[in-house]
Amino acid sequence: MFDDLLLNPDTRERLELYLRIPAATAPSLVLAGEKGLGKRTVGDEIGKFLLNYGGALIDKHPDFLRVNPEGGKISKGQADTVRAFTNIHTSIAPRRVILIDDAECMGDSAANSLLKTLEDGAQTCVFIFVAHKPLLPTINSRCAFIPFSIMEDHELKKSMQSDVNDIVLAASDGRIGRYYMLQEDTDFQKQADKIVHTLNTMTHPRALLLVCHAMMEKDKDYLFEVFSSEQCQGLYALLMAIFRHHLLHLNQGGEELTFINAENLCHFYDSQKTVRILKQLKRAQYLSGKKGRFSKNDFFELLTFFIN
């Protein structure tokens, strides 16, 4: 069923074990992991399997219900709608399937209501929770739990049938969803290409300030202001990949990135400085994932680690 999907081998194995359970007795399911790993697509495919549905859009099946956050949260009212849906007799299939997308957006009242529905409807319904962050332990304990993990770059590259953009691949950080999104993002690719070219040819690290439009206090093209959060995450992941490989090159050799001139980096970044940069990039990745936490000043501070 998942032959056409790019999935971590351990995740694929767990999914295949789940599909061996007869549809009539399959337990509810939590698909957990970071965004961009294929959880939503897998959830839809499992829904089709459980309902024995061959159509393209599972949402058209009368025994399937999808719940998405409204205004950034899943409300008690939506949970009540789910409960009403589970109380209706099935139209075609022996059981109903409810997919809760972005399940971590449930408030306490909605989560408690869905927990009750999950318990009461275990024989007639299957819940699929797509979660990017941890759910209540009481929900996890009543479901089969399948973690989704990132793929190594070489695994992704080997699995892809078409030509792979190595820079976008590094920026995707093992997340196939991010890869396909950035592959279509010409603005991101143009900026990423400029940064890679700068690292390969610069005669002083200050050139990075120029390419990021951070030399002047006010610049309408300032990278942090024109990039979305997802684009910034891709940029941090690209720089992390570059400097991780650079650290390996400095200390013990190893496979180098095909698009980076490692010798040029050696002129400006020794092991100690590279470690400091990697720590700061890790902080940037974490803070940028928290809405409103990574500011323009934080981004400038990150850039200064590359030039001092």
LUMNU-596814 format. One record per residue (C-alpha): residue in one letter; x, y, z; residue number from 1. Coordinates in Angstrom, 2 decimals, m for minus. Last residue first. Layout:
('A' (X Y Z) NUM) ...
***
This chain:
('N' (33.10 36.99 14.29) 308) ('I' (31.50 36.66 10.82) 307) ('F' (29.40 33.50 11.01) 306) ('F' (28.31 33.99 14.60) 305) ('T' (27.16 37.48 13.56) 304) ('L' (24.50 35.88 11.37) 303) ('L' (22.84 34.24 14.37) 302) ('E' (22.77 37.57 16.24) 301) ('F' (21.06 39.11 13.19) 300) ('F' (18.44 36.36 13.33) 299) ('D' (17.88 36.90 17.04) 298) ('N' (17.47 40.64 16.42) 297) ('K' (14.80 39.93 13.82) 296) ('S' (12.99 37.78 16.34) 295) ('F' (12.71 34.05 17.02) 294) ('R' (10.06 33.52 19.73) 293) ('G' (6.95 34.81 17.97) 292) ('K' (5.65 31.37 17.12) 291) ('K' (7.89 28.67 18.52) 290) ('G' (9.42 26.69 15.65) 289) ('S' (11.78 29.61 15.04) 288) ('L' (13.09 29.09 18.56) 287) ('Y' (14.08 25.48 18.01) 286) ('Q' (15.71 25.96 14.62) 285) ('A' (17.55 29.06 15.83) 284) ('R' (18.86 27.22 18.90) 283) ('K' (20.18 24.45 16.67) 282) ('L' (21.80 27.09 14.46) 281) ('Q' (23.50 28.59 17.51) 280) ('K' (24.88 25.22 18.55) 279) ('L' (26.09 24.55 15.00) 278) ('I' (27.83 27.94 14.86) 277) ('R' (29.63 27.31 18.14) 276) ('V' (30.78 23.88 16.90) 275) ('T' (32.08 25.48 13.70) 274) ('K' (34.03 28.05 15.69) 273) ('Q' (35.81 25.37 17.67) 272) ('S' (36.50 23.17 14.65) 271) ('D' (38.01 25.95 12.52) 270) ('Y' (35.95 28.20 10.25) 269) ('F' (37.36 30.90 7.98) 268) ('H' (39.96 29.41 5.62) 267) ('C' (38.53 25.91 6.12) 266) ('L' (35.31 27.05 4.47) 265) ('N' (37.19 27.55 1.21) 264) ('E' (38.58 24.02 1.39) 263) ('A' (35.13 22.52 1.81) 262) ('N' (33.86 23.93 m1.49) 261) ('I' (30.22 22.92 m1.09) 260) ('F' (27.79 21.56 m3.72) 259) ('T' (28.77 17.89 m3.58) 258) ('L' (28.52 17.72 0.19) 257) ('E' (31.52 15.87 1.56) 256) ('E' (31.76 12.24 2.63) 255) ('G' (34.22 11.69 5.45) 254) ('G' (37.32 13.42 6.79) 253) ('Q' (38.15 12.94 10.41) 252) ('N' (38.20 16.22 12.27) 251) ('L' (38.00 19.05 9.76) 250) ('H' (35.87 17.20 7.20) 249) ('L' (33.53 16.00 9.92) 248) ('L' (33.12 19.59 11.11) 247) ('H' (32.46 20.71 7.51) 246) ('H' (29.81 18.02 7.11) 245) ('R' (28.01 19.32 10.18) 244) ('F' (28.57 22.88 8.89) 243) ('I' (26.83 22.30 5.55) 242) ('A' (24.00 20.20 7.01) 241) ('M' (23.27 22.80 9.68) 240) ('L' (23.35 25.57 7.05) 239) ('L' (20.75 23.74 4.97) 238) ('A' (18.60 22.97 8.03) 237) ('Y' (18.69 26.64 9.06) 236) ('L' (17.62 27.66 5.54) 235) ('G' (14.79 25.14 5.49) 234) ('Q' (13.55 26.36 8.85) 233) ('C' (13.66 29.91 7.51) 232) ('Q' (11.55 28.84 4.53) 231) ('E' (9.03 27.20 6.87) 230) ('S' (8.83 30.35 9.02) 229) ('S' (8.25 32.47 5.93) 228) ('F' (11.09 34.44 4.37) 227) ('V' (10.74 38.13 3.48) 226) ('E' (11.43 39.51 6.95) 225) ('F' (14.31 37.20 7.91) 224) ('L' (15.97 37.70 4.54) 223) ('Y' (16.10 41.49 4.59) 222) ('D' (14.80 42.45 1.13) 221) ('K' (13.09 45.64 2.35) 220) ('D' (16.37 46.75 3.93) 219) ('K' (16.41 48.89 7.05) 218) ('E' (19.34 48.58 9.46) 217) ('M' (21.80 48.02 6.63) 216) ('M' (24.19 45.11 6.16) 215) ('A' (21.53 42.46 6.72) 214) ('H' (20.49 41.86 3.11) 213) ('C' (21.12 38.11 3.53) 212) ('V' (23.65 38.19 0.66) 211) ('L' (25.35 41.19 2.26) 210) ('L' (25.52 39.75 5.74) 209) ('L' (26.99 36.56 4.28) 208) ('A' (29.75 38.60 2.62) 207) ('R' (30.95 39.43 6.13) 206) ('P' (32.53 35.96 6.11) 205) ('H' (35.48 37.36 4.12) 204) ('T' (36.99 36.15 0.82) 203) ('M' (33.77 34.49 m0.18) 202) ('T' (33.66 31.96 m3.04) 201) ('N' (32.09 28.74 m1.78) 200) ('L' (30.19 30.25 1.15) 199) ('T' (28.81 32.96 m1.15) 198) ('H' (27.74 30.43 m3.78) 197) ('V' (25.92 28.43 m1.09) 196) ('I' (24.17 31.58 0.13) 195) ('K' (23.18 32.64 m3.40) 194) ('D' (21.87 29.14 m4.22) 193) ('A' (19.77 29.19 m1.04) 192) ('Q' (18.30 32.57 m2.02) 191) ('K' (17.32 31.40 m5.52) 190) ('Q' (16.01 28.10 m4.17) 189) ('F' (13.85 29.85 m1.59) 188) ('D' (12.35 32.21 m4.15) 187) ('T' (11.80 29.35 m6.63) 186) ('D' (9.70 27.38 m4.15) 185) ('E' (8.54 24.25 m5.99) 184) ('Q' (11.42 22.12 m4.69) 183) ('L' (10.91 23.80 m1.33) 182) ('M' (7.45 22.20 m0.96) 181) ('Y' (8.59 18.82 m2.32) 180) ('Y' (11.53 18.71 0.09) 179) ('R' (9.45 19.93 3.02) 178) ('G' (7.03 17.04 2.58) 177) ('I' (9.91 14.57 2.29) 176) ('R' (11.34 15.60 5.63) 175) ('G' (14.94 14.33 5.93) 174) ('D' (16.34 17.76 6.77) 173) ('S' (14.59 19.39 3.78) 172) ('A' (17.39 21.95 3.39) 171) ('A' (19.92 19.25 2.53) 170) ('L' (17.56 17.91 m0.15) 169) ('V' (16.97 21.43 m1.46) 168) ('I' (20.73 21.82 m1.96) 167) ('D' (21.05 18.35 m3.51) 166) ('N' (18.27 18.91 m6.06) 165) ('V' (17.36 15.32 m6.90) 164) ('D' (16.74 13.98 m10.40) 163) ('S' (13.65 11.78 m10.53) 162) ('Q' (12.86 8.36 m9.05) 161) ('M' (13.43 9.23 m5.43) 160) ('S' (14.12 6.34 m3.06) 159) ('K' (17.92 6.50 m3.25) 158) ('K' (17.92 10.23 m2.62) 157) ('L' (15.63 9.90 0.38) 156) ('E' (17.73 7.12 1.88) 155) ('H' (20.97 9.04 1.19) 154) ('D' (19.53 12.10 2.91) 153) ('E' (18.66 10.11 6.02) 152) ('M' (14.96 9.86 6.64) 151) ('I' (13.10 11.64 9.41) 150) ('S' (11.06 9.65 11.88) 149) ('F' (7.34 8.90 12.07) 148) ('P' (6.19 7.27 15.30) 147) ('I' (3.34 4.73 15.14) 146) ('F' (1.20 4.33 18.26) 145) ('A' (m1.72 1.88 18.36) 144) ('C' (m4.37 3.58 20.40) 143) ('R' (m5.88 3.60 23.88) 142) ('S' (m2.61 4.40 25.67) 141) ('N' (m1.93 7.34 23.34) 140) ('I' (m5.24 8.98 24.29) 139) ('T' (m4.66 8.68 28.06) 138) ('P' (m1.05 9.84 27.56) 137) ('L' (m2.42 13.15 26.25) 136) ('L' (m0.94 14.00 22.87) 135) ('P' (2.68 14.79 22.02) 134) ('K' (3.40 17.14 19.07) 133) ('H' (2.96 16.78 15.31) 132) ('A' (m0.12 14.61 15.71) 131) ('V' (m2.31 12.89 13.11) 130) ('F' (m4.90 11.01 15.19) 129) ('I' (m6.70 8.22 13.34) 128) ('F' (m9.86 7.11 15.15) 127) ('V' (m11.55 3.84 14.24) 126) ('C' (m15.24 3.45 14.93) 125) ('T' (m17.81 0.74 15.67) 124) ('Q' (m16.22 m1.38 18.40) 123) ('A' (m14.15 1.39 20.02) 122) ('G' (m17.04 3.82 20.04) 121) ('D' (m17.46 4.30 23.78) 120) ('E' (m13.75 4.59 24.58) 119) ('L' (m12.87 6.95 21.72) 118) ('T' (m15.99 9.00 22.42) 117) ('K' (m14.87 9.47 26.04) 116) ('L' (m11.37 10.43 24.87) 115) ('L' (m12.92 12.77 22.32) 114) ('S' (m14.71 14.64 25.11) 113) ('N' (m11.54 14.81 27.22) 112) ('A' (m9.54 16.11 24.27) 111) ('A' (m12.18 18.70 23.37) 110) ('S' (m12.36 19.96 26.96) 109) ('D' (m8.56 20.09 27.28) 108) ('G' (m8.06 21.91 23.99) 107) ('M' (m7.21 19.91 20.89) 106) ('C' (m4.51 21.47 18.72) 105) ('E' (m2.23 18.45 19.23) 104) ('A' (m4.56 16.58 16.87) 103) ('D' (m3.23 18.46 13.86) 102) ('D' (m5.64 16.31 11.82) 101) ('I' (m8.23 14.14 13.56) 100) ('L' (m9.25 11.39 11.13) 99) ('I' (m12.53 9.64 11.99) 98) ('V' (m13.24 6.26 10.41) 97) ('R' (m16.64 4.52 10.68) 96) ('R' (m17.09 0.76 10.86) 95) ('P' (m18.84 m2.01 8.90) 94) ('A' (m18.66 0.06 5.72) 93) ('I' (m21.63 1.24 3.68) 92) ('S' (m23.86 3.72 5.49) 91) ('T' (m22.74 3.26 9.09) 90) ('H' (m25.31 3.84 11.81) 89) ('I' (m25.05 7.31 13.37) 88) ('N' (m23.71 7.55 16.93) 87) ('T' (m20.12 8.04 15.77) 86) ('F' (m21.09 11.15 13.81) 85) ('A' (m22.79 12.70 16.88) 84) ('R' (m19.59 12.17 18.88) 83) ('V' (m17.51 13.78 16.14) 82) ('T' (m19.80 16.80 16.07) 81) ('D' (m19.43 17.07 19.86) 80) ('A' (m15.64 17.11 19.44) 79) ('Q' (m16.04 19.93 16.93) 78) ('G' (m18.06 21.89 19.50) 77) ('K' (m15.42 21.21 22.17) 76) ('S' (m12.95 22.94 19.89) 75) ('I' (m9.99 21.87 17.79) 74) ('K' (m7.63 24.84 17.74) 73) ('G' (m5.78 27.22 15.40) 72) ('G' (m8.83 29.18 14.24) 71) ('E' (m10.56 25.97 13.26) 70) ('P' (m8.44 22.85 13.56) 69) ('N' (m9.22 20.08 11.08) 68) ('V' (m11.57 17.12 11.62) 67) ('R' (m12.03 14.57 8.83) 66) ('L' (m15.02 12.22 8.85) 65) ('F' (m15.33 8.97 6.89) 64) ('D' (m18.41 6.74 6.72) 63) ('P' (m20.03 8.66 3.87) 62) ('H' (m16.92 8.30 1.66) 61) ('K' (m16.25 11.53 m0.25) 60) ('D' (m13.48 12.56 2.18) 59) ('I' (m11.45 9.52 1.02) 58) ('L' (m10.65 11.30 m2.22) 57) ('A' (m9.13 9.11 m4.96) 56) ('G' (m11.67 6.30 m4.78) 55) ('G' (m10.89 2.68 m4.00) 54) ('Y' (m12.50 2.45 m0.57) 53) ('N' (m12.26 m0.69 1.53) 52) ('L' (m13.24 1.40 4.56) 51) ('L' (m10.22 0.36 6.62) 50) ('F' (m7.91 0.56 3.60) 49) ('K' (m9.18 3.96 2.50) 48) ('G' (m8.69 5.32 6.02) 47) ('I' (m5.19 3.83 6.07) 46) ('E' (m4.43 5.72 2.86) 45) ('D' (m5.76 8.98 4.30) 44) ('G' (m3.68 8.58 7.44) 43) ('V' (m0.59 7.82 5.35) 42) ('T' (m1.03 11.08 3.44) 41) ('R' (m1.45 13.00 6.70) 40) ('K' (1.59 11.37 8.29) 39) ('G' (3.95 11.97 5.36) 38) ('L' (7.07 13.25 7.16) 37) ('G' (6.60 16.99 6.59) 36) ('K' (5.65 17.98 10.12) 35) ('E' (7.32 16.30 13.07) 34) ('G' (6.13 12.98 14.44) 33) ('A' (3.12 10.97 15.55) 32) ('L' (0.55 8.86 13.74) 31) ('V' (m1.80 7.77 16.55) 30) ('L' (m4.16 4.92 15.71) 29) ('S' (m7.47 3.42 16.72) 28) ('P' (m7.49 m0.35 16.88) 27) ('A' (m8.09 m2.69 13.94) 26) ('T' (m10.82 m5.23 14.72) 25) ('A' (m13.00 m5.16 11.60) 24) ('A' (m10.08 m4.09 9.43) 23) ('P' (m8.25 m7.34 10.21) 22) ('I' (m4.77 m6.61 11.63) 21) ('R' (m2.09 m7.11 8.98) 20) ('L' (m2.30 m3.39 8.18) 19) ('Y' (m0.78 m2.56 11.57) 18) ('L' (2.29 m4.69 10.85) 17) ('E' (2.77 m2.89 7.53) 16) ('L' (2.59 0.44 9.32) 15) ('R' (5.24 m0.61 11.83) 14) ('E' (7.57 m1.73 9.02) 13) ('R' (7.09 1.52 7.10) 12) ('T' (7.92 3.57 10.19) 11) ('D' (11.13 1.58 10.72) 10) ('P' (12.11 2.05 7.05) 9) ('N' (11.53 5.86 7.17) 8) ('L' (8.96 6.67 4.54) 7) ('L' (8.91 7.82 0.92) 6) ('L' (5.47 6.81 m0.35) 5) ('D' (4.88 4.89 m3.61) 4) ('D' (5.16 1.45 m1.98) 3) ('F' (2.81 2.41 0.85) 2) ('M' (0.00 0.00 0.00) 1) 
***
